[in-house]
């Protein structure tokens, strides 16, 4: 590729890169934040994997918010199903406009679990479900959650004691615990479908959708276990961009592998009327015309109490103020932009401090340096001068985050300044959502693809400035997404799912 041609591509970069992002790019790497920082490797409850936020196409009257956490969960682990923690405060933060990144509205979710039902120590004569059980689901343990809306300094509980959707264990659990069908002893037989597949289906999972506020005026909520909708050749990513999609220039010789296939994850999903987020309680104005007054910024955080005390009799107790220990917004930022040395710091700080703390990571991307060292640019025929321009002053990355001039020139002008630019997922409520304007699940080319393969576009933006698509050859999820709330696919069943190997 000639130097002149490449310079011409970079000259038009700032005007075209957001268009490239909005339509997606082929065969590039899919990435989010599964266990990306040392601070969360042993703390899955605060390991935020992905954040989604989008308005309902056409009407723009609803905003959908999803956070997924504690990924890479093996379905066949029985009672050891990972759940969200009772000692963590989960929050959806929503900023408004182009000013300082302060919350206009916050949705707080806190979980609570009941202990097993007390039973006399020596009494094992009780019937199934009496308390002394191998199955935690039959021992009396229940997990619920509350949702609190914080606006203008006022906290209002808009949902209380909402049941968490349970994991998909297997057909016997479906009958005995969930009561999905009359129990059939082994000799009674039954259909092959009920024996093998079970009865945990979309209709059952949907019964855990609950209204927010009186009569559902504040929207709907759902929380529980789902299929991990994230797809990535992580083997190639962490061998430093040794991706199946780069086979033609000397990358790995084997096809890309989706290492997240067959794993489950925990999810919290909200459906919120957009008129609750406009500031004046009115429906979205200027429908179809983007602008700074309809612009939101979304990010998700996890916090723990400052003090934790271990007690041998009653277990640990927590006290003191909440302290943020995790966050997530745009996929790949912490996992692929922030250096390992600062990833834990990133998790404990807010988007408003990103320019002050991490500006150089955005302006001088590590991945560009790595790609140069590995010879990727040389193999692709990228001139040295072009590589040098990709290594310095990458304001185009910050403009993409801010939706600067997206989808048309003059649409948005977020200042690139401390407090006003940071890792938030921008959503303009007045127009349909297509990444980088939000991140939506529905609308993909196939039922098992996101609307835009966001990390494909982000890796391409960071590494080549949008000029050359890069790929890992993993371009779809292992399950179809839902076409309605809560959008993520049903969890893989424990009995016949997961990654066990049949005995010989």
C-alpha positions in Angstrom: 0.0 0.0 0.0 1.4 3.4 -1.0 2.3 6.0 1.6 0.3 8.7 -0.2 -2.8 6.5 -0.3 -2.6 5.7 3.4 -2.1 9.4 4.3 -5.3 10.2 2.3 -7.2 7.6 4.3 -6.0 9.1 7.6 -6.9 12.6 6.5 -10.5 11.6 6.2 -10.4 9.5 9.3 -12.0 11.9 11.7 -15.0 12.3 9.4 -15.4 8.7 8.5 -14.4 6.6 11.5 -17.7 7.0 13.2 -19.5 5.8 10.1 -17.3 2.8 10.0 -18.1 2.1 13.6 -21.9 2.5 13.1 -22.1 -0.1 10.3 -19.6 -2.5 11.8 -16.4 -4.0 10.3 -15.9 -7.6 9.2 -14.0 -10.2 11.0 -12.3 -8.2 13.7 -11.8 -9.1 17.3 -14.7 -9.2 19.8 -13.7 -8.1 23.3 -15.1 -6.9 26.6 -13.8 -7.2 30.1 -13.9 -10.8 31.4 -11.4 -11.0 34.3 -9.3 -8.3 32.7 -7.7 -6.8 35.8 -5.8 -8.3 38.7 -8.2 -6.7 41.1 -11.1 -8.9 39.9 -9.5 -12.2 39.1 -10.6 -13.7 42.4 -13.8 -11.6 42.8 -16.3 -12.6 40.1 -19.2 -10.7 41.7 -17.6 -7.4 40.8 -16.2 -8.5 37.4 -18.4 -6.6 34.9 -18.1 -8.2 31.5 -20.3 -6.2 29.2 -22.6 -3.2 29.2 -25.4 -2.6 26.6 -27.6 0.5 26.2 -30.0 1.4 23.4 -33.3 3.0 22.6 -36.2 1.1 21.1 -35.9 1.5 17.3 -38.3 3.8 15.7 -40.3 5.0 18.8 -37.3 5.8 21.1 -39.7 5.6 24.0 -37.7 3.0 25.9 -34.1 2.7 26.9 -32.7 -0.8 27.5 -29.9 -1.3 29.9 -28.0 -4.6 30.5 -25.0 -5.4 32.6 -23.4 -8.8 32.6 -21.1 -10.0 35.4 -19.3 -13.1 36.7 -18.7 -14.6 33.3 -17.1 -17.9 32.3 -19.4 -19.8 34.6 -19.6 -23.5 34.0 -23.3 -24.6 33.7 -22.7 -28.1 35.1 -21.5 -27.0 38.6 -24.7 -27.9 40.4 -25.0 -26.0 43.7 -21.9 -24.0 42.9 -23.8 -21.7 40.5 -22.2 -18.2 40.6 -24.7 -15.6 41.7 -24.4 -11.8 42.2 -23.4 -11.0 45.7 -25.4 -9.6 48.6 -22.6 -7.4 49.8 -22.2 -5.6 46.5 -24.1 -2.5 45.3 -24.6 -2.6 41.5 -25.4 0.7 39.8 -26.3 2.0 36.4 -25.1 5.5 36.1 -26.7 7.9 33.5 -25.3 11.3 32.7 -27.2 13.9 30.6 -25.9 16.4 28.0 -22.3 17.4 27.3 -21.3 18.8 30.6 -19.4 17.2 33.5 -20.0 13.5 33.8 -22.2 13.6 36.8 -25.2 11.3 37.3 -28.5 12.7 36.3 -30.2 9.4 37.2 -28.8 6.3 39.0 -30.4 2.9 39.3 -29.1 0.9 42.3 -29.6 -2.8 42.6 -28.9 -4.7 45.9 -29.3 -8.4 46.4 -30.4 -10.3 49.5 -30.3 -14.1 50.2 -32.2 -16.0 52.8 -30.3 -18.7 54.8 -31.3 -22.3 54.6 -34.4 -23.3 56.6 -33.4 -24.3 60.1 -34.0 -28.0 60.9 -33.3 -30.0 64.0 -29.9 -31.4 63.8 -30.8 -35.1 63.9 -34.0 -34.9 61.9 -33.5 -36.5 58.4 -37.0 -37.9 58.2 -38.5 -34.9 56.5 -39.9 -35.2 52.9 -38.2 -33.8 49.9 -38.0 -30.0 50.3 -38.1 -30.2 54.1 -34.8 -28.4 54.6 -32.0 -31.1 54.9 -31.2 -31.2 51.2 -28.4 -31.7 48.8 -30.0 -29.2 46.4 -29.6 -25.6 47.6 -32.8 -24.7 45.7 -34.7 -27.1 48.1 -33.1 -26.0 51.3 -35.0 -22.7 51.7 -32.4 -20.5 50.2 -33.9 -17.7 48.1 -32.3 -14.6 46.5 -34.2 -11.4 45.8 -33.2 -7.9 44.9 -34.3 -4.3 45.3 -34.1 -1.5 42.7 -33.7 2.1 43.9 -33.8 5.2 41.6 -31.7 8.1 42.7 -32.5 11.5 41.0 -31.8 15.0 42.3 -30.5 13.6 45.5 -33.7 11.7 46.2 -33.7 7.9 46.5 -36.9 6.0 45.7 -37.3 2.3 45.9 -39.1 1.3 42.7 -39.0 -2.5 43.1 -38.6 -4.6 46.3 -37.9 -8.2 47.0 -37.9 -9.2 43.3 -37.0 -12.9 42.8 -33.8 -13.7 40.9 -34.3 -16.1 38.0 -32.7 -19.4 38.9 -30.0 -21.3 37.0 -30.9 -24.0 34.5 -29.7 -27.2 36.3 -31.6 -30.0 34.5 -34.9 -31.8 33.9 -35.2 -33.3 37.4 -34.6 -29.9 39.0 -37.2 -28.4 36.6 -39.8 -30.8 38.1 -38.9 -31.0 41.7 -37.7 -27.5 42.5 -39.3 -25.3 39.9 -42.6 -27.2 39.6 -42.6 -27.0 35.8 -44.3 -30.4 35.4 -45.5 -33.3 37.5 -42.6 -35.3 38.8 -42.0 -38.6 37.0 -39.9 -41.3 38.7 -37.4 -42.9 36.4 -39.6 -46.0 35.7 -42.4 -43.7 34.6 -40.5 -42.7 31.5 -41.9 -39.6 29.9 -41.1 -37.9 26.6 -37.5 -37.7 25.4 -37.7 -34.0 25.4 -38.7 -33.8 29.1 -36.2 -36.4 30.1 -33.2 -34.8 28.3 -33.9 -31.1 27.6 -36.1 -30.3 30.6 -38.7 -27.6 30.8 -36.7 -24.5 31.6 -37.8 -22.3 28.7 -38.2 -18.7 27.7 -41.8 -18.6 29.1 -40.6 -19.7 32.5 -37.6 -17.3 32.6 -40.0 -14.4 31.6 -42.1 -15.0 34.7 -39.2 -13.3 36.6 -39.7 -10.0 34.7 -41.2 -7.5 37.2 -42.5 -3.9 37.0 -40.6 -0.9 38.2 -42.7 1.7 40.1 -46.4 1.7 40.6 -48.1 0.0 37.7 -44.8 -0.3 35.9 -44.5 3.5 35.4 -40.8 3.3 35.8 -40.3 0.4 33.5 -39.4 -3.3 34.0 -36.5 -5.3 35.4 -35.1 -8.8 35.2 -32.0 -10.4 36.8 -30.6 -13.9 36.8 -28.5 -16.4 34.8 -28.2 -16.2 31.0 -26.0 -17.5 28.2 -22.8 -15.4 27.9 -23.5 -13.5 24.7 -19.9 -12.5 24.3 -17.8 -14.1 21.5 -14.0 -14.0 21.1 -10.9 -15.9 20.1 -9.4 -15.1 23.5 -6.6 -17.7 22.9 -5.4 -15.5 20.0 -6.0 -12.2 21.8 -3.8 -13.1 24.7 -1.0 -14.4 22.5 -0.8 -10.8 21.5 -3.1 -10.5 18.5 -2.2 -13.9 17.2 -5.6 -14.2 15.6 -7.2 -16.6 13.2 -8.3 -13.7 11.0 -4.6 -12.9 10.4 -3.6 -16.2 8.9 -2.8 -14.6 5.6 0.0 -12.6 7.1 1.4 -15.2 9.4 -1.0 -15.3 12.3 -2.1 -18.5 13.9 -2.6 -21.4 11.5 -5.8 -22.8 13.2 -9.3 -21.2 13.0 -10.4 -18.8 15.7 -12.2 -20.3 18.7 -14.9 -18.8 20.7 -13.7 -19.6 24.2 -16.9 -18.3 25.8 -19.2 -20.8 24.0 -21.1 -22.9 26.4 -20.6 -20.7 29.4 -23.2 -18.8 31.4 -23.1 -15.3 33.0 -25.2 -13.3 35.4 -27.2 -10.4 34.0 -29.2 -7.4 35.2 -31.6 -5.9 32.6 -33.7 -2.7 32.8 -36.3 -1.3 30.5 -36.8 2.4 31.3 -39.2 4.8 29.6 -37.1 7.5 28.0 -39.4 10.2 29.3 -38.0 9.4 32.7 -34.6 10.4 31.6 -35.2 13.6 29.6 -35.1 15.9 32.6 -38.6 17.4 32.2 -40.6 14.2 32.2 -41.7 14.7 28.6 -41.2 12.3 25.7 -38.0 12.7 23.7 -38.0 15.9 21.8 -36.7 16.6 18.3 -37.3 12.9 17.5 -35.1 11.9 14.6 -32.8 14.9 15.1 -29.6 14.2 17.1 -28.3 16.8 19.5 -26.5 17.5 22.8 -29.8 17.9 24.7 -30.9 14.3 24.1 -27.4 12.8 24.7 -26.9 10.3 27.6 -23.8 8.7 29.0 -24.1 5.2 30.5 -21.7 3.3 32.7 -22.1 0.5 35.3 -20.2 0.2 38.6 -19.9 -2.2 41.6 -19.2 -1.1 45.1 -18.5 -2.8 48.5 -18.6 -1.5 52.0 -15.3 0.0 53.2 -15.0 -2.4 56.2 -15.4 -6.2 56.3 -15.3 -8.1 59.6 -15.0 -11.9 59.8 -17.1 -13.6 62.4 -16.8 -17.4 62.9 -20.4 -17.7 64.2 -22.4 -15.5 61.9 -20.1 -15.1 58.9 -18.7 -11.8 57.6 -20.3 -8.4 58.2 -19.8 -5.2 56.3 -20.0 -1.6 57.4 -18.9 1.9 56.4 -19.5 3.8 53.2 -19.7 2.2 49.8 -16.4 2.1 47.9 -16.3 1.5 44.1 -14.3 -1.6 43.1 -15.4 -2.1 39.5 -16.9 -0.4 36.4 -17.5 -0.9 32.7 -18.9 1.0 29.8 -17.4 0.8 26.3 -16.1 -2.7 25.7 -12.3 -3.1 25.4 -11.3 0.1 27.2 -10.0 -1.5 30.3 -9.0 -4.8 28.7 -7.3 -3.4 25.6 -6.6 0.3 26.1 -5.5 0.7 29.7 -2.2 -0.9 30.7 -2.2 -3.8 33.2 -0.4 -1.6 35.7 -3.4 0.8 35.8 -6.3 -1.5 35.2 -7.2 -1.8 38.9 -6.9 2.0 39.3 -9.4 2.3 36.4 -11.9 0.0 38.1 -11.8 2.2 41.2 -12.1 5.6 39.6 -14.9 7.3 37.6 -15.2 8.4 34.0 -15.0 12.0 35.0 -11.4 11.4 36.0 -10.3 9.4 32.9 -8.7 12.3 31.0 -6.7 13.2 34.1 -5.7 9.6 34.8 -5.5 7.8 31.5 -5.3 10.3 28.6 -2.0 8.9 27.3 -3.4 5.4 27.0 -6.0 6.8 24.5 -3.7 9.2 22.7 -0.8 6.6 22.5 -2.5 3.2 22.2 -0.5 0.2 23.5 -2.0 -2.1 20.8 -0.4 0.0 18.0 3.0 -0.4 19.6 2.5 -4.1 20.0 1.2 -4.5 16.4 4.3 -2.7 15.1 6.6 -4.8 17.2 5.0 -8.0 15.9 5.4 -6.9 12.3 1.7 -6.7 11.5 2.0 -3.3 9.8 5.0 -4.4 7.8 3.2 -7.5 6.7 0.2 -5.4 5.6 2.4 -3.0 3.7 1.6 0.0 6.0 4.2 2.8 5.6 6.3 3.7 8.6 5.1 7.3 8.5 1.5 6.0 8.8 2.4 3.8 11.7 4.0 6.8 13.4 0.8 8.8 13.1 -1.2 5.9 14.6 1.1 6.0 17.7 0.6 9.6 18.7 -2.1 12.2 19.4 -5.1 9.8 18.7 -7.8 12.4 19.3 -9.9 10.4 16.8 -10.4 7.7 19.5 -11.7 10.3 22.0 -14.0 11.8 19.3 -15.4 8.4 18.6 -16.2 7.9 22.3 -17.8 11.3 22.4 -19.9 10.8 19.2 -18.3 14.0 17.9 -20.1 14.9 14.6 -22.0 11.7 14.7 -24.1 10.7 12.8 -23.8 14.0 10.9 -21.4 17.0 11.2 -22.4 19.3 14.0 -24.6 16.7 15.8 -22.5 16.5 19.0 -19.6 18.4 20.3 -18.5 17.0 23.7 -15.5 18.9 25.0 -12.3 16.8 25.2 -11.6 18.0 28.6 -11.1 16.7 32.2 -14.5 15.8 33.7 -16.4 15.9 30.4 -14.7 13.1 28.4 -14.5 9.6 29.8 -15.4 5.9 29.3 -19.2 6.2 29.1 -21.4 4.6 26.4 -23.0 7.6 24.7 -26.7 7.2 23.6 -28.6 9.9 21.8 -32.3 9.1 22.6 -33.6 11.0 19.6 -32.1 8.6 17.0 -31.9 4.9 16.5 -29.0 3.3 18.4 -26.2 1.9 16.3 -22.7 1.7 17.9 -21.0 3.9 18.9 -24.4 5.5 19.6 -25.2 3.0 22.3 -24.7 -0.8 22.0 -27.7 -2.9 21.1 -28.2 -6.6 20.9 -31.1 -6.9 18.4 -30.7 -6.0 14.7 -27.7 -8.2 13.8 -27.3 -9.7 10.3 -28.0 -13.1 11.9 -30.0 -14.1 15.1 -26.7 -14.9 16.9 -25.0 -11.6 16.0 -25.1 -8.3 17.8 -26.4 -5.3 15.8 -22.8 -4.1 15.4 -19.8 -6.3 16.3 -18.6 -3.5 18.5 -15.1 -4.8 19.4 -14.5 -5.5 15.7 -14.9 -1.8 15.1 -13.0 -0.7 18.1 -9.9 -2.9 17.5 -9.9 -1.7 13.9 -10.2 1.9 15.0 -7.4 1.6 17.5 -4.9 -0.4 15.5 -5.4 0.9 12.0 -7.4 4.2 12.5 -10.3 2.5 10.6 -8.3 1.9 7.5 -7.7 -1.8 7.7 -10.2 -4.3 9.3 -8.5 -6.8 11.6 -10.1 -10.1 12.5 -10.2 -13.2 14.8 -12.6 -15.1 12.6 -15.1 -15.5 15.4 -18.2 -13.5 14.4 -21.2 -14.9 16.2 -22.5 -16.2 19.5 -23.1 -19.9 20.1 -26.8 -19.2 20.8 -29.4 -16.9 19.2 -30.3 -13.8 21.1 -33.9 -13.2 22.1 -36.0 -10.7 20.1 -37.5 -9.3 23.3 -36.7 -8.3 26.8 -34.4 -9.4 28.5 -32.6 -10.1 25.1 -29.8 -12.5 26.2 -30.4 -16.2 25.4 -31.4 -18.8 28.0 -28.6 -20.2 30.1 -27.0 -23.4 29.1 -28.4 -26.4 31.0 -26.1 -28.0 33.6 -26.9 -31.6 32.8 -26.4 -31.6 29.1 -24.5 -28.3 28.6 -21.1 -27.1 29.6 -17.7 -28.6 28.9 -17.6 -32.0 30.5 -16.4 -35.0 28.4 -18.5 -38.2 28.1 -16.9 -41.1 29.8 -15.4 -43.8 27.5 
